[in-house]
Amino acid sequence: MTDDKKILRNALGSFATGVTIVTTRAPSGVDIGRTANSFSSVSLDPPMILWSLSKTSSSFADYRDAEHFAVHILGADQDDLSGLFAGKKADKFEGLDIERGVGDVPLLKRCAARFECRTVYQYEGGDHIIFVGEIVEFTHWPTPPLVFHGGRYGLVVQHEDEERTTAEREESLSPNDFIYLISRVFYRIREEAVAERRRRGWSGADYAVLQLLGHGDGLSIDEIKRIGRARGDEVGDATIEGLIERGLLRRASDDPNGSVLIYLTAEGRREIVEIVAILKASEAQCLADIPDNEIRILKRLLRGMASAEDIKWPPSPNPRPMALGEQATQ
C-alpha cells in the first residue's frame, strides 16, 4: 500500500463505525460469512440497508449470486466473532449455534441487531460492489454495540446529564460524587464478609494482616506494620502475636538475610479463603445486572486509577502463595 493510501486509511479510521457480520447461503449450499464495517441504513420506506464488498474477496461471487443475505450488528462482547469471520478459517460456522432465516441464510444469535434482507440492487463502487437489501425480517436485542475506531475495537459509553448546584459541589458529598458512589459499592460488597469475620472474632487489623499474607506469604513484621499503616489499619505486635497464638500465622527464619518472616498456616489460609469466597459472591451479586462490556470498562478505569506502588499492595515481588490445604512448614 502506498503512503497516500495508508494516510487515507488512517483518516477514514477516525470515524467510529459499528461492526457487522454479513452471512448468506451460497448457490452451492455452503454457508458464507464475513466481517464488514461498511454497513449503512438507506431507507425506512421501504426499509433498505446497504453494505459493500471488495471485488477481490474470495467470497465475492457467492454474495453477488445470492438472493438473500443477513447483516448482524455485533454486541460489545462479540469481538471474538468479528475476529473469527475476518479470518481465513474454512468453516467459520463450525461449533456455532445458528438459526436459519429467509433463503436458508445462517443467522447468528444474541447480536445487538440482525437484519434479514432480499438483495434488490448491486452497484459498482470503485474497487467494491455495493449491495442494497430490502429488510424482510429484523430482530433487536438490548445490548450495546461493538464499535471499531482507529484500527481497534471499542465500547460505547453513554453520556449522562448531571445537574448539580454550587452548594452540592462545594459543601457536601452528593450522590453523584465518585467517592460517594464507590464507597457505597465498597461497603455493599464487604457487608457479609465483615459480619462473618466479626463472628470469628477478627478485628480490622487481624483481617488486614491475614488478607495481606493471602496476597503474598512471607513478610517481615516491619513490612506488615508499614503496609497496614498505609491502608489505615493499626497493626501492632499484639495483632501478630494474637494470630500466631490462634494458629493462623507462623514464624519462619528462611529469609536469606536471617530475618524472621511471617506466614499463614494451613488453617489461616483456609479461613482467609472462606472470607474471600464470601467477598467474591457478593461482588458477583453486585455486578449481576451490569452488561459484561460495562464491567470491563469499569475495571479498566479502576486499574488505571489504582497505584499499588504507593503502598506496595499487593507486595512486590510477590512470593509464591501456599495453596489451600498445603502443609505448613513448622
Rosetta silent file (secondary structure, phi, psi, omega in degrees, C-alpha in Angstrom):
SEQUENCE: MTDDKKILRNALGSFATGVTIVTTRAPSGVDIGRTANSFSSVSLDPPMILWSLSKTSSSFADYRDAEHFAVHILGADQDDLSGLFAGKKADKFEGLDIERGVGDVPLLKRCAARFECRTVYQYEGGDHIIFVGEIVEFTHWPTPPLVFHGGRYGLVVQHEDEERTTAEREESLSPNDFIYLISRVFYRIREEAVAERRRRGWSGADYAVLQLLGHGDGLSIDEIKRIGRARGDEVGDATIEGLIERGLLRRASDDPNGSVLIYLTAEGRREIVEIVAILKASEAQCLADIPDNEIRILKRLLRGMASAEDIKWPPSPNPRPMALGEQATQ
SCORE:     score description
SCORE:     0.000 S_00000001
   1 L     0.000  132.033  179.975    0.000    0.000    0.000 S_00000001
   2 L   -68.620  164.430 -179.929    1.380    3.419   -0.941 S_00000001
   3 H   -61.498  -39.444 -179.934    1.948    6.077    1.714 S_00000001
   4 H   -61.401  -40.169  179.770   -1.002    8.117    0.406 S_00000001
   5 H   -67.855  -36.975  177.191   -3.310    5.126    0.767 S_00000001
   6 H   -63.703  -42.607  179.499   -2.078    4.490    4.302 S_00000001
   7 H   -63.894  -41.739  178.620   -2.729    8.115    5.220 S_00000001
   8 H   -63.626  -42.307  179.020   -6.205    7.918    3.669 S_00000001
   9 H   -60.941  -43.748  179.648   -6.971    4.705    5.568 S_00000001
  10 H   -63.113  -39.610  179.154   -5.900    6.327    8.841 S_00000001
  11 H   -65.175  -43.884  178.368   -8.034    9.373    8.112 S_00000001
  12 H   -65.352  -29.798  179.321  -11.082    7.234    7.338 S_00000001
  13 L   -69.883   -8.822  177.134  -10.390    5.289   10.535 S_00000001
  14 L   -69.777  -18.127  179.976  -11.108    8.461   12.525 S_00000001
  15 L   -91.217  118.668  179.047  -14.796    7.721   12.010 S_00000001
  16 L   -73.875  133.883  179.852  -16.073    5.182   14.524 S_00000001
  17 E  -126.643  160.529  169.777  -18.253    2.503   12.964 S_00000001
  18 E   -75.210  166.635  178.840  -20.269   -0.442   14.118 S_00000001
  19 L  -115.496  129.368 -178.832  -19.022   -3.940   13.373 S_00000001
  20 E  -124.596  159.176  167.510  -21.170   -6.331   11.371 S_00000001
  21 E  -121.652  126.159  179.393  -21.056   -9.874   10.079 S_00000001
  22 E  -105.092  125.724 -178.657  -22.820  -10.461    6.776 S_00000001
  23 E  -119.188  155.329  174.375  -23.936  -14.028    6.097 S_00000001
  24 E  -155.510  171.169  175.563  -25.503  -15.741    3.129 S_00000001
  25 E  -112.651  111.777 -177.669  -26.199  -19.177    1.696 S_00000001
  26 L   -64.490  152.493  176.185  -24.196  -19.709   -1.487 S_00000001
  27 L   -53.975  -25.372  178.780  -25.978  -21.249   -4.515 S_00000001
  28 L   -77.506   -7.824  179.997  -23.756  -24.284   -3.927 S_00000001
  29 L    94.513    5.987 -179.653  -25.364  -24.738   -0.483 S_00000001
  30 L   -91.212  137.195  175.133  -22.329  -23.577    1.526 S_00000001
  31 E   -75.675  133.122 -178.001  -22.768  -21.136    4.419 S_00000001
  32 E  -123.834  141.713  175.860  -20.768  -17.931    3.884 S_00000001
  33 E  -157.365  145.867  178.525  -19.976  -15.177    6.373 S_00000001
  34 E  -154.055  151.631  177.729  -17.541  -12.291    6.707 S_00000001
  35 E   -78.655  138.673  179.495  -16.911   -9.287    8.943 S_00000001
  36 E  -148.817  143.435  174.038  -17.735   -5.889    7.443 S_00000001
  37 L  -120.507   20.728 -178.992  -17.963   -2.326    8.758 S_00000001
  38 L   -98.637   30.690 -176.123  -19.330   -0.799    5.540 S_00000001
  39 L   -85.896  144.787  176.284  -22.940   -1.061    6.706 S_00000001
  40 E  -156.989  149.553  172.341  -25.423    1.809    6.416 S_00000001
  41 E   -78.239  142.729  179.946  -29.136    2.487    6.535 S_00000001
  42 E  -112.472  -47.957 -172.307  -30.651    3.608    3.214 S_00000001
  43 E  -155.553  148.672  174.128  -34.400    3.965    3.659 S_00000001
  44 E   -96.084  -25.722 -179.009  -37.228    3.365    6.125 S_00000001
  45 L  -141.012   96.278    1.487  -39.987    3.182    3.495 S_00000001
  46 L   -75.708  158.783 -178.711  -39.308    0.762    2.018 S_00000001
  47 E   -73.559  116.059 -177.846  -36.838   -0.463    4.682 S_00000001
  48 E  -138.639  148.041  176.064  -33.449   -0.867    2.986 S_00000001
  49 E  -132.644  168.335  175.888  -29.806   -1.115    4.042 S_00000001
  50 E  -140.293  159.370  170.684  -26.506   -1.405    2.191 S_00000001
  51 E  -153.147  164.990 -177.030  -23.022   -2.813    2.649 S_00000001
  52 E  -129.412  155.887 -176.649  -20.031   -3.180    0.340 S_00000001
  53 E  -140.955  136.433  178.745  -17.554   -5.925   -0.520 S_00000001
  54 E   -62.472  140.876  178.717  -14.202   -5.844   -2.286 S_00000001
  55 L   -66.579  -19.014 -179.198  -14.215   -7.302   -5.788 S_00000001
  56 L   -90.731   -0.129 -179.234  -11.093   -9.267   -4.848 S_00000001
  57 L   -63.027  141.922  179.188  -12.796  -11.029   -1.919 S_00000001
  58 L   -64.576  -23.045 -179.302  -12.721  -14.820   -2.127 S_00000001
  59 L  -103.241   12.938 -176.474  -16.468  -14.864   -1.389 S_00000001
  60 H   -57.286  -47.340 -176.634  -17.372  -12.091   -3.848 S_00000001
  61 H   -63.308  -35.789 -179.601  -19.078  -14.396   -6.365 S_00000001
  62 H   -65.079  -44.432  178.692  -21.171  -16.072   -3.632 S_00000001
  63 H   -69.381  -37.410 -179.650  -22.590  -12.765   -2.387 S_00000001
  64 H   -62.759  -37.218 -174.969  -23.086  -11.472   -5.931 S_00000001
  65 H   -91.565  -10.050 -176.539  -25.152  -14.524   -6.907 S_00000001
  66 L   -78.497  145.007  179.010  -27.098  -14.878   -3.632 S_00000001
  67 L   -89.582  -17.864 -178.625  -30.716  -13.690   -3.463 S_00000001
  68 E  -137.963  153.783  172.664  -30.678  -13.122    0.292 S_00000001
  69 E  -151.672  165.509  177.796  -28.229  -12.081    2.992 S_00000001
  70 E  -130.366  135.722  177.032  -28.322  -11.170    6.686 S_00000001
  71 E  -108.275  124.599  179.515  -26.479   -8.353    8.436 S_00000001
  72 E  -109.790  117.864  172.765  -25.649   -8.865   12.119 S_00000001
  73 E   -84.860  116.243 -171.698  -24.677   -5.801   14.177 S_00000001
  74 L   -73.898  146.147  173.393  -22.354   -7.278   16.805 S_00000001
  75 E   -78.851  166.053 -174.271  -22.751   -6.695   20.521 S_00000001
  76 L   -61.225  -23.407 -178.482  -19.937   -5.271   22.621 S_00000001
  77 L   -99.869   16.975 -176.680  -18.892   -8.724   23.878 S_00000001
  78 L  -112.805   27.240  178.123  -18.729  -10.332   20.407 S_00000001
  79 H   -63.372  -25.366  176.971  -15.305   -9.128   19.249 S_00000001
  80 H   -66.030  -37.427  176.422  -14.261  -12.794   19.126 S_00000001
  81 H   -65.708  -39.350  178.191  -16.893  -13.415   16.433 S_00000001
  82 H   -59.332  -45.102  178.635  -15.615  -10.418   14.480 S_00000001
  83 H   -64.380  -38.754  179.545  -12.113  -11.886   14.519 S_00000001
  84 H   -61.287  -48.290 -175.362  -13.402  -15.310   13.512 S_00000001
  85 H   -81.214   -8.889  172.464  -15.289  -14.057   10.470 S_00000001
  86 H   -90.873  -10.885 -176.995  -12.445  -11.743    9.462 S_00000001
  87 L   -87.328 -170.348 -173.702  -10.009  -14.674    9.470 S_00000001
  88 L  -106.440   11.997  179.114   -9.202  -17.397    6.989 S_00000001
  89 L   -59.777  134.989 -174.813  -10.808  -20.380    8.715 S_00000001
  90 L   -62.942  -53.611  179.991  -12.528  -22.522    6.085 S_00000001
  91 L  -108.273   93.115 -176.217  -15.716  -23.266    8.032 S_00000001
  92 L   -72.451  -14.295 -177.924  -16.385  -20.192   10.166 S_00000001
  93 L   -93.891   -2.739 -178.002  -19.691  -21.612   11.396 S_00000001
  94 L   -59.642  123.648  177.957  -18.174  -24.752   12.905 S_00000001
  95 L    83.848   -4.348 -179.381  -19.337  -25.112   16.510 S_00000001
  96 L   -88.124  145.753  176.906  -21.611  -22.054   16.404 S_00000001
  97 L   -89.361  103.860 -175.055  -25.249  -22.207   17.474 S_00000001
  98 L  -116.266  164.021  172.218  -27.069  -20.773   14.459 S_00000001
  99 E  -115.735  174.559  176.293  -30.606  -20.385   13.212 S_00000001
 100 E  -117.683  135.214 -178.715  -31.949  -20.361    9.649 S_00000001
 101 L  -116.383 -157.864  179.572  -33.635  -17.355    8.144 S_00000001
 102 H   -58.280  133.073 -178.430  -35.148  -16.237    4.870 S_00000001
 103 H    73.224   16.116 -179.343  -33.495  -18.019    1.955 S_00000001
 104 H    63.656   22.824  179.139  -31.977  -20.541    4.412 S_00000001
 105 L   -69.328  135.426  177.418  -29.365  -17.922    5.324 S_00000001
 106 E   -69.978  135.218 -177.533  -27.416  -18.795    8.533 S_00000001
 107 E  -118.914  131.432  175.112  -28.252  -16.445   11.409 S_00000001
 108 L   -85.936  152.749 -175.843  -26.060  -15.691   14.435 S_00000001
 109 L  -103.430  160.588  170.470  -27.702  -15.233   17.838 S_00000001
 110 L    58.144   39.215  173.152  -27.618  -12.570   20.564 S_00000001
 111 L   -86.963  176.455  174.047  -26.298   -9.697   18.461 S_00000001
 112 L   -68.938  -37.742  177.200  -27.224   -6.057   19.045 S_00000001
 113 E  -159.152  159.122 -179.769  -29.434   -6.277   15.948 S_00000001
 114 E  -146.329  132.344 -177.657  -29.988   -8.557   12.959 S_00000001
 115 E  -124.251  121.765  174.610  -31.488   -7.779    9.541 S_00000001
 116 E   -95.639  128.753 -169.584  -32.599  -10.423    7.056 S_00000001
 117 E  -131.358  152.238  169.126  -32.606   -8.966    3.545 S_00000001
 118 E  -103.275  126.661 -179.962  -33.522   -9.660   -0.048 S_00000001
 119 E   -66.239  122.962 -178.337  -30.894   -8.372   -2.472 S_00000001
 120 E  -115.262  -28.601  179.182  -32.555   -5.687   -4.625 S_00000001
 121 E  -143.727  151.719  170.727  -29.651   -3.713   -6.148 S_00000001
 122 E  -135.815  128.124 -176.495  -25.922   -4.079   -6.790 S_00000001
 123 E  -123.418  145.311  171.184  -23.827   -1.031   -7.725 S_00000001
 124 E   -69.771  134.488  177.772  -20.257   -0.534   -8.873 S_00000001
 125 E  -139.927   65.248 -178.251  -18.282    1.380   -6.257 S_00000001
 126 L    67.970 -120.406 -179.646  -14.689    1.595   -7.448 S_00000001
 127 L   -88.363   10.171  178.323  -12.875   -1.472   -6.171 S_00000001
 128 E  -125.104  162.581  168.084  -16.022   -2.594   -4.283 S_00000001
 129 E  -111.221  132.769  179.333  -19.554   -3.682   -5.101 S_00000001
 130 E   -96.848  122.125  178.772  -22.339   -2.056   -3.082 S_00000001
 131 E  -100.939  126.805  175.479  -25.155   -4.422   -2.112 S_00000001
 132 E  -110.656  127.230 -178.951  -28.552   -2.909   -1.296 S_00000001
 133 E  -122.293  142.335  173.188  -31.008   -5.140    0.519 S_00000001
 134 E   -90.162  126.827 -177.642  -34.674   -4.773    1.402 S_00000001
 135 E   -72.383  123.827  177.829  -35.286   -5.789    5.019 S_00000001
 136 E  -108.505  -23.671  174.875  -37.811   -8.614    5.252 S_00000001
 137 E  -149.472  148.320  173.556  -37.234   -9.546    8.912 S_00000001
 138 E  -150.855  154.914  178.418  -35.287   -7.962   11.764 S_00000001
 139 E  -135.944  143.145 -178.248  -34.533   -8.574   15.437 S_00000001
 140 E  -131.826  126.344  177.336  -33.170   -6.166   18.058 S_00000001
 141 L  -108.374  147.114 -178.546  -31.580   -7.123   21.399 S_00000001
 142 L   -81.158   65.833  178.395  -30.980   -4.633   24.267 S_00000001
 143 L  -131.590  140.866  179.554  -27.189   -4.883   24.224 S_00000001
 144 L   -63.360  148.759 -178.033  -24.637   -2.135   23.448 S_00000001
 145 E   -83.761  157.081  170.049  -22.928   -2.480   20.063 S_00000001
 146 E   -80.680  138.560  178.710  -19.291   -3.243   19.311 S_00000001
 147 E  -123.047  160.274 -178.846  -17.533   -0.317   17.614 S_00000001
 148 E  -129.357  128.224 -177.307  -14.365   -0.006   15.541 S_00000001
 149 E  -152.212  129.306  176.607  -12.159    3.078   15.574 S_00000001
 150 L    60.288   32.535  178.103   -8.569    3.722   14.558 S_00000001
 151 L    81.959    9.951 -178.773   -7.909    0.058   13.819 S_00000001
 152 E  -135.932  154.088  174.140   -9.129   -1.138   17.230 S_00000001
 153 E   -75.985  151.402  178.453  -12.341   -2.396   18.791 S_00000001
 154 E  -143.754  177.295 -178.696  -14.065   -0.148   21.272 S_00000001
 155 E  -125.267  148.773  178.765  -17.116    0.060   23.542 S_00000001
 156 L   -85.630  130.129  175.976  -19.958    2.552   23.657 S_00000001
 157 L  -117.109  123.060 -178.281  -20.197    4.612   26.836 S_00000001
 158 L   -75.173  137.845  172.496  -23.439    6.504   27.403 S_00000001
 159 L   -81.646  142.944  176.815  -23.227   10.165   28.407 S_00000001
 160 L  -120.165  135.675  176.554  -25.288   11.162   31.395 S_00000001
 161 L   -85.806  121.721 -179.764  -26.652   14.641   32.046 S_00000001
 162 L  -126.360  121.242  178.075  -25.956   15.639   35.620 S_00000001
 163 L  -110.521  124.819 -179.600  -27.104   18.954   37.052 S_00000001
 164 L  -133.188  144.723  179.224  -25.717   19.959   40.423 S_00000001
 165 L   -79.459  162.855  177.135  -25.972   23.157   42.381 S_00000001
 166 H   -60.531  -38.504  179.688  -22.946   25.113   43.535 S_00000001
 167 H   -62.094  -40.995  178.403  -23.807   24.209   47.132 S_00000001
 168 H   -61.718  -39.954 -176.823  -23.720   20.479   46.272 S_00000001
 169 H   -70.260  -35.939 -168.166  -20.302   20.844   44.667 S_00000001
 170 H  -102.942  -24.436 -168.999  -18.686   22.858   47.437 S_00000001
 171 H  -114.441  -11.312 -176.759  -20.345   21.983   50.711 S_00000001
 172 L  -156.966  166.079  172.061  -21.260   18.301   50.717 S_00000001
 173 L   -83.738  126.237  178.733  -20.847   14.937   49.088 S_00000001
 174 L   -95.120  155.247  173.517  -23.546   14.410   46.502 S_00000001
 175 L   -57.936  -13.248  177.310  -24.911   11.015   45.404 S_00000001
 176 L   -93.847   -6.525  179.157  -23.232   11.822   42.078 S_00000001
 177 L   -71.716  142.858 -178.516  -19.758   12.234   43.587 S_00000001
 178 H   -59.006  -46.540 -176.135  -17.295    9.476   42.746 S_00000001
 179 H   -63.906  -34.693  177.677  -16.193    8.955   46.356 S_00000001
 180 H   -65.432  -46.864 -176.948  -19.835    8.660   47.464 S_00000001
 181 H   -66.932  -46.965 -176.138  -20.648    6.090   44.785 S_00000001
 182 H   -69.681  -29.761  176.866  -17.526    3.961   45.167 S_00000001
 183 H   -67.480  -41.831  178.717  -17.895    3.946   48.964 S_00000001
 184 H   -62.081  -42.297  178.492  -21.449    2.642   48.715 S_00000001
 185 H   -64.460  -44.112 -179.275  -20.326   -0.139   46.383 S_00000001
 186 H   -57.475  -49.514 -177.285  -17.357   -0.965   48.632 S_00000001
 187 H   -71.480  -30.259  177.390  -19.481   -1.313   51.770 S_00000001
 188 H   -65.869  -43.622 -177.524  -22.198   -3.222   49.914 S_00000001
 189 H   -68.854  -35.862 -173.527  -19.741   -5.855   48.675 S_00000001
 190 H   -92.963   -1.002 -173.597  -17.977   -6.300   52.019 S_00000001
 191 H   -56.461  -51.454 -177.797  -21.051   -6.261   54.281 S_00000001
 192 H   -68.526  -37.477  179.579  -21.462  -10.054   54.606 S_00000001
 193 H   -65.811  -38.335  178.187  -17.705  -10.660   54.831 S_00000001
 194 H   -64.200  -42.505  179.062  -17.395   -8.112   57.646 S_00000001
 195 H   -62.081  -39.408 -179.626  -20.225   -9.806   59.548 S_00000001
 196 H   -69.273  -42.015 -179.012  -18.517  -13.189   59.142 S_00000001
 197 H   -68.524  -32.006  175.134  -15.085  -12.008   60.250 S_00000001
 198 H   -66.803  -37.988  177.402  -16.643  -10.392   63.341 S_00000001
 199 H   -60.640  -32.572  178.940  -18.368  -13.701   64.084 S_00000001
 200 L   -84.105   -2.040  177.932  -14.903  -15.287   64.031 S_00000001
 201 L    82.026   21.057  178.861  -13.603  -12.649   66.415 S_00000001
 202 L   -87.684  133.355  170.253  -11.288  -10.900   63.931 S_00000001
 203 L   -81.727  171.883  175.961  -10.551   -7.219   64.381 S_00000001
 204 H   -59.676  -38.812  179.190   -9.966   -4.953   61.387 S_00000001
 205 H   -67.628  -39.759  176.419   -6.228   -5.251   61.997 S_00000001
 206 H   -56.645  -49.716 -177.714   -6.461   -9.066   62.168 S_00000001
 207 H   -63.329  -39.657 -179.983   -8.212   -9.147   58.809 S_00000001
 208 H   -59.692  -42.818 -179.725   -5.706   -6.720   57.280 S_00000001
 209 H   -66.885  -46.600 -178.465   -2.786   -8.988   58.228 S_00000001
 210 H   -64.165  -41.362  179.281   -4.469  -12.189   57.028 S_00000001
 211 H   -65.916  -41.661  179.363   -5.553  -10.594   53.754 S_00000001
 212 H   -60.307  -46.953 -179.571   -2.082   -9.164   53.161 S_00000001
 213 H   -71.853  -23.580  173.561   -0.414  -12.544   53.656 S_00000001
 214 H   -66.313  -32.756  175.794   -3.081  -14.119   51.468 S_00000001
 215 H   -70.718  -40.547 -177.750   -1.816  -11.940   48.617 S_00000001
 216 L  -160.460  108.036 -175.772    1.809  -12.871   49.226 S_00000001
 217 L   -71.405  154.807  171.898    3.128  -15.059   52.013 S_00000001
 218 L    87.594   67.214  178.577    6.406  -14.458   53.814 S_00000001
 219 E  -122.972  151.039  175.754    6.710  -10.844   55.045 S_00000001
 220 E   -75.400  161.821  179.178    8.663   -9.366   57.913 S_00000001
 221 H   -62.428  -38.249  179.195    6.817   -7.869   60.841 S_00000001
 222 H   -63.590  -40.415  177.521    8.060   -4.394   59.860 S_00000001
 223 H   -62.728  -44.266 -179.800    6.672   -4.836   56.336 S_00000001
 224 H   -61.137  -44.261  179.897    3.312   -5.944   57.676 S_00000001
 225 H   -64.011  -43.417 -177.168    3.139   -2.950   60.039 S_00000001
 226 H   -63.729  -46.900 -178.782    4.157   -0.466   57.310 S_00000001
 227 H   -68.103  -37.164  177.457    1.617   -1.700   54.773 S_00000001
 228 H   -60.628  -44.208  178.969   -1.058   -1.908   57.462 S_00000001
 229 H   -63.348  -40.804 -179.463   -0.467    1.727   58.442 S_00000001
 230 H   -62.573  -28.920  179.771   -0.580    2.822   54.784 S_00000001
 231 L   -91.031    0.164  178.826   -4.000    1.168   54.469 S_00000001
 232 L    89.520   11.929  179.700   -5.282    2.799   57.655 S_00000001
 233 L  -106.996  125.464 -179.813   -5.066   -0.316   59.857 S_00000001
 234 L   -83.116   91.397 -179.393   -3.172   -0.052   63.139 S_00000001
 235 L   -96.218  123.003  179.468   -1.250   -3.321   63.092 S_00000001
 236 L  -123.233 -179.413  178.374    0.945   -3.898   66.116 S_00000001
 237 H   -58.491  -36.898 -177.931    2.986   -6.694   67.687 S_00000001
 238 H   -64.237  -35.087  178.981   -0.059   -7.746   69.709 S_00000001
 239 H   -61.763  -49.718 -177.072   -2.065   -8.262   66.494 S_00000001
 240 H   -67.215  -42.699  179.963    0.519  -10.618   65.020 S_00000001
 241 H   -62.584  -39.571  179.850    1.149  -12.456   68.303 S_00000001
 242 H   -63.067  -39.779  179.501   -2.576  -12.993   68.778 S_00000001
 243 H   -70.584  -31.921  175.409   -2.939  -14.540   65.311 S_00000001
 244 H   -67.080  -44.047 -179.633    0.055  -16.800   65.974 S_00000001
 245 H   -62.864  -30.766 -179.603   -1.469  -17.990   69.260 S_00000001
 246 L   -85.376    2.192  175.781   -4.721  -18.790   67.448 S_00000001
 247 L    79.632   17.443 -178.377   -2.842  -20.945   64.940 S_00000001
 248 L   -97.422  -22.243  177.562   -3.481  -18.690   61.934 S_00000001
 249 E  -127.391  162.448  175.263    0.106  -17.428   61.469 S_00000001
 250 E  -144.338  157.058  174.479    3.573  -18.896   61.992 S_00000001
 251 E   -98.546  150.667  173.940    7.132  -17.602   62.147 S_00000001
 252 E  -152.196  139.194  179.246    9.972  -18.912   59.981 S_00000001
 253 L  -100.943   58.126 -178.881   13.649  -17.908   59.686 S_00000001
 254 L  -109.985   17.279  174.427   14.014  -18.711   55.988 S_00000001
 255 L   -78.327  137.872  179.812   14.889  -15.211   54.786 S_00000001
 256 L   -55.719  -27.211 -178.940   18.408  -15.063   53.153 S_00000001
 257 L   -89.475    2.952  178.002   19.248  -12.157   55.474 S_00000001
 258 L    85.956    3.613 -179.409   18.308  -14.126   58.555 S_00000001
 259 L   -74.276  152.030  175.098   15.163  -12.114   59.284 S_00000001
 260 L   -83.510  126.467  179.371   12.124  -13.766   60.801 S_00000001
 261 E  -109.588  155.634 -178.509    9.238  -13.860   58.320 S_00000001
 262 E  -109.043  133.335 -179.452    5.538  -14.337   58.973 S_00000001
 263 E  -128.737  157.680  167.063    3.454  -16.865   57.027 S_00000001
 264 E   -73.764  142.844  167.667   -0.103  -18.106   57.032 S_00000001
 265 L   -81.858  172.582  176.821   -0.614  -21.570   58.441 S_00000001
 266 H   -59.491  -38.839  178.523   -2.772  -24.037   56.521 S_00000001
 267 H   -67.606  -41.069  178.130   -5.645  -23.140   58.875 S_00000001
 268 H   -62.071  -41.828  178.962   -5.050  -19.415   58.395 S_00000001
 269 H   -66.908  -39.306  179.263   -5.107  -19.785   54.629 S_00000001
 270 H   -60.696  -43.498 -177.142   -8.269  -21.865   54.767 S_00000001
 271 H   -68.521  -39.646 -179.942  -10.048  -19.221   56.832 S_00000001
 272 H   -70.433  -33.341  176.106   -8.997  -16.271   54.646 S_00000001
 273 H   -63.873  -37.356  178.342  -10.042  -18.202   51.522 S_00000001
 274 H   -64.174  -39.666  177.769  -13.500  -18.655   53.077 S_00000001
 275 H   -67.491  -42.514  178.876  -13.796  -14.902   53.639 S_00000001
 276 H   -61.492  -36.565  178.108  -12.596  -14.172   50.097 S_00000001
 277 H   -62.036  -38.769  177.117  -15.242  -16.573   48.771 S_00000001
 278 H   -65.033  -42.891  178.046  -17.919  -14.517   50.532 S_00000001
 279 H   -61.465  -43.026 -179.790  -16.490  -11.329   49.007 S_00000001
 280 H   -62.521  -41.470  179.498  -16.445  -12.914   45.535 S_00000001
 281 H   -65.102  -41.092  178.166  -20.069  -14.000   45.863 S_00000001
 282 H   -65.587  -38.894  177.700  -21.108  -10.506   46.983 S_00000001
 283 H   -62.411  -45.798 -179.671  -19.192   -8.979   44.084 S_00000001
 284 H   -61.191  -39.818  179.005  -20.894  -11.284   41.595 S_00000001
 285 H   -66.543  -38.691 -179.612  -24.298  -10.388   43.020 S_00000001
 286 H   -66.003  -34.382 -176.379  -23.484   -6.684   42.842 S_00000001
 287 H   -95.087    0.340 -170.022  -22.435   -6.949   39.171 S_00000001
 288 L   -57.647  -36.228 -174.695  -25.138   -9.404   38.097 S_00000001
 289 L   -96.561    8.425 -178.925  -27.316   -6.839   36.286 S_00000001
 290 L  -101.518  130.108  179.179  -24.456   -4.948   34.593 S_00000001
 291 L   -58.108  147.611 -176.650  -23.552   -5.906   30.984 S_00000001
 292 H   -56.289  -39.488 -177.484  -20.162   -7.578   30.577 S_00000001
 293 H   -66.246  -34.413  178.644  -18.797   -4.786   28.386 S_00000001
 294 H   -72.539  -32.876  174.809  -19.617   -2.158   31.034 S_00000001
 295 H   -64.330  -40.560  178.163  -17.917   -4.273   33.704 S_00000001
 296 H   -62.784  -40.544  177.463  -14.800   -4.397   31.514 S_00000001
 297 H   -62.377  -46.557 -178.725  -14.876   -0.603   31.167 S_00000001
 298 H   -59.577  -46.232 -178.940  -15.290   -0.185   34.926 S_00000001
 299 H   -66.361  -38.119  178.960  -12.386   -2.496   35.745 S_00000001
 300 H   -62.828  -42.048  179.065  -10.156   -0.862   33.149 S_00000001
 301 H   -65.871  -42.535 -178.947  -10.816    2.581   34.647 S_00000001
 302 H   -67.516  -37.403  176.423  -10.227    1.378   38.199 S_00000001
 303 H   -61.764  -37.998  179.013   -6.970   -0.342   37.207 S_00000001
 304 H   -67.277  -31.142 -179.127   -5.816    2.941   35.713 S_00000001
 305 H   -81.989  -30.637 -176.147   -6.644    4.799   38.917 S_00000001
 306 L   -70.571  143.260  178.143   -5.119    2.255   41.296 S_00000001
 307 L  -133.923   86.694 -177.516   -1.484    2.716   42.252 S_00000001
 308 H   -62.402  -28.157 -176.443   -0.204   -0.360   44.061 S_00000001
 309 H   -66.962  -21.275 -179.012    3.319    1.068   44.192 S_00000001
 310 H   -60.325  -38.956 -176.700    2.215    3.787   46.615 S_00000001
 311 L  -127.254    9.971 -178.468    1.880    1.259   49.452 S_00000001
 312 L    56.250   49.368 -178.102    3.310   -1.874   47.828 S_00000001
 313 L  -125.405  117.494   -6.657   -0.075   -3.575   47.932 S_00000001
 314 L   -65.108  160.842 -177.599   -0.014   -6.412   46.985 S_00000001
 315 L   -61.787  147.927 -179.823    3.682   -6.697   47.890 S_00000001
 316 L  -134.507  131.161   -1.258    6.136   -6.840   45.019 S_00000001
 317 L   -68.802  155.934 -173.336    7.873   -9.105   44.230 S_00000001
 318 L   -96.691  108.808  179.001    5.084  -11.483   45.172 S_00000001
 319 L   -61.772  159.731  179.949    6.329  -14.713   46.833 S_00000001
 320 L   -65.899  119.334  177.277    4.616  -17.964   45.889 S_00000001
 321 L   -71.993  146.960  177.953    1.453  -18.230   47.999 S_00000001
 322 L   -74.408  133.563 -178.429    0.834  -21.543   49.740 S_00000001
 323 L   -70.035  150.450  177.545   -2.022  -23.473   48.159 S_00000001
 324 L   -58.633  126.062  179.471   -5.135  -24.180   50.171 S_00000001
 325 L    93.468   -9.836  178.175   -4.598  -27.438   52.021 S_00000001
 326 L   -70.657  140.944 -177.167   -0.796  -27.405   51.613 S_00000001
 327 L   -71.326  127.067  178.650    1.017  -28.455   54.753 S_00000001
 328 L   -75.037  143.079  175.929    2.657  -25.521   56.526 S_00000001
 329 L   -77.017  129.147 -178.895    6.337  -25.880   57.416 S_00000001
 330 L   -93.158    0.000    0.000    6.816  -25.908   61.165 S_00000001
